[in-house]
Amino acid sequence: MRVILLLILTTVFASSYGQHFIYPSIQLNGSQVTDFVPAGWVLLDSASGDLNKDGLSDVAVVLQHKDSIVLVKDVEDTVLTQPRILVILFRNRLGKGFDVAEQSNSFILNHDNAAMEDPFDEMRISNGVLQIKFQLFYSAGSWYITNAAYKFRFEGGQFVLIGADKSSFHRASMDFEEYSYNFLTGKRSLTKGNEEKGTKKTSWKAVRASPVKTLRTFSAPFTWEVERNVYL
């Protein structure tokens, strides 16, 4: 039924849809943030702060395609969505414009499930760290609420994942799990408990990311099996 509905929508909005979407190449330089928004795209969110420790305020932006398109995720799954792009801009040394430092076409989750709230929650820059948060909340089909936050720091010419937090909460049983990873120290904490009963227990474990994950190698949230059956 879902595929049939999407096929109908495809015939209605054929001019906006395509199975093979081509992401634009963002221009490399500009005098203001809007210069990096391609035609047919809108600025969904932004955050500012010094990312490369030069004393100048940089900007991270999330762009969203204006129109919905049909994307083929796999052989049996087709989704209606508005693609998103993460672009990180460094202010140039003259302080009069910006240069593109990074572009990711996959790390910002799309809102492509009618039974789920928009998974993109928040993006901010603090103390030179870019933090991106997501939440998976389904109105039907799942009792779980899952949150994840990823922390990237610019090191050696790339944005390195230095930490991540993931939590899950079951709305019926009130059970919860909270994972917190620090890839600088190589340690992970896990807190399990029940909100209704007021129980909580924390354990620690050594966990290392080898090789180190970056925005270029960490393609999308919830796809990295950092531990057995634990996906960040």
N, C-alpha and C positions, 0 to 999 in steps of 0.2 A: 504493500500500500504506500509506503514511504517513497519508493522509487517511482511509482506511478504519479504521485503528487508532484514530485520534482520534475518529471517529464512534462507535466502540464504547465508548471511554472516556467519551464524552459521555453516552451512555445510562445508563452505570453510575453516573456522578457528576453527573447532571443538575442536582441542587440546587445544586451549587457552580460550575457552568459557565455562560458566556454569551458570545455573540459580541461584544457591545458592553458593555465593562466601564466602570463609572462610578467614577472615583477620588473618594475622600472629600475634603471640605474640612477641613483640619486646624484645630482650634480655635486662636484667635489668642493666647490667654494661658493660663498655667498656673503652678502653684507648683513642679512637678517635671516631669522629662522624661517620665515615664510618662503624664502628663496629655495628651500629644500623640499617644499611640498609640490610634487608633480601634479600636472593636470589630471583631474579625475580622482584626486585624493584629498582628504581633509586631515587636519591636526586633531587627533583624539586626546592626547595627553602630553604633558611635558614636565621636566624637572630641571632645575639649574643648580650648579655648584662646581667647585674646582675639582676636576677629576685627574688632571695630570700634574698637579702640584706646581703650577707656574704662577699662582696668585691671581689668575683670571677665571671668571665664571664661565663654565662650559654648560652645554645643554644636551639633554637626552629627550628625544621626541618619539611618540608613537603615532604613526600615520595609519589611516584606514581608508580603504577604497570606498568611493561614494556609492557605487552600485553593488548589488549582490550578484554573485556568480555561482555557477555549479562547478564544484571541484570533485574529481574522482579520487577518493582516499585510497581505495583498493578495489579489487575486482567486484566486490559485492556491496560496496558502500559509497554512496554519492551524497554530498552535502551541499546545502545552500548557505553561502557565507560571504562575508566582506573581508577580504584579505587585509592583513596588518603588517607593518614594517617597523622595526626599531632602528632608529638612526641616532648615533652619538656624534655630537659636534664639539670640536675644540675651538675655543676662541683663539684667533691667530695672535701672534706676538705684538702686533700693532694695536690690538684691541678694537679693531674696526670691522671685523667680520668673523666668519666661522669657516672651518675646514672639516670635512667628514673624517671621523676617526674610525667608525665602525658602522656596518649595516647588517642587520639580521632579518631575513624574511620569514623566519620560522619560530623565533623564541617567544614572541607575543601571541598567546593563544587567541584564536578567533571565537566569536560567539556564533556557533553553528549548530546548536542543539536547542530546540524550542522548550524542552523540559528542564533546561539548566539556565541559571542566571549567568550573566556575562562573567566569564572566568577571570578576566583581567581586572585586578582590584586596585593596585596602586603602584606608583613608581616615584622614587625620591633619591636625592643625592645628599649624603651626610658624611662629613669627615673624609672626603675623597672616595667614598664607596657608593656605587650605584646599586640600589636595592629595588627589586621588582617582585611584587606580590601577586599571587593568584588565589582564587577560591573556587572550589567545585561544589556548587549547591544545586541539587536537583529537586524540582517540585514534584517529580514522579519518577519512580524506577529505582530510587536508592534512598536509604535512611541516613547515609553518611554525609557529613560536611567535611571537606578536605581543604586545608590551607597550606600554602607553600610560599616561602620567601627565599630569594636567591641574592647573594651579595657578590658583586664583581668589583675588583680593583685593578686599575691600569698599571701593569708591570711588564717591562721588557717589550713594549710595543703592542701588547694585547690585553684584553680584559679577562683577568683570571678569576675563577670562582674560588673565593676564599672562605665562604661559609654558606650554609643553607639550613632552613628550618622547615619541618613538615609536621602537620598535626592532622588527626582525624577524630571526629566525634560522631557517635551513633545516637541519633535523636530518640530512638526507642529505649535502648538499654542504658543510655547515658555513659557508656564506656568511652574512654578517650586514650589516645596515644600521642606523645609529643617527641619528635626527634629533633635534635639540634646538632649540626655538624660544624666543626671548626677545622678546616683543612690546613690552617697554618700550624696548629698544634697537633693535628692528626687524631683528635679525640671526638667522640660522639656521646651525647647523653640521650637516654630514652626514659621518659616518664610515662607510666601507665597508671590509670586509675578510673574511678567512677564518680562523676560529678554529684549524683544524687546521694551516694553513700559517703562522700567526702573522703574517699581513699585515694592515696597517691604513693607511688614508689618510683625512685629514680635509680638507674644503673648507668655505668659508663663502659665504653669500649674503645679500643684503638682502631681507627679507620683512616686509611690514606687514599687519596685520589691519585692513582697512577695509571696512565699519565695525568698530569694536571688538566682539569677541564677549563675551557675558555668559552667565550661567546661563539667562537668559530667552530669549536668541536662539540659543544653541548647544544645540539640542534633544537631541542624543544623540552619544556618542562614535563616531568612525570615519565620520561623515557629512559632515564639512566638507572640501571639496577645497581645502586651503590652498595647494597648488601643483598643477600639472598632474600628475594620476595619483598624488598623495600625499594621503591622507585622514587627518585627525586625528579 
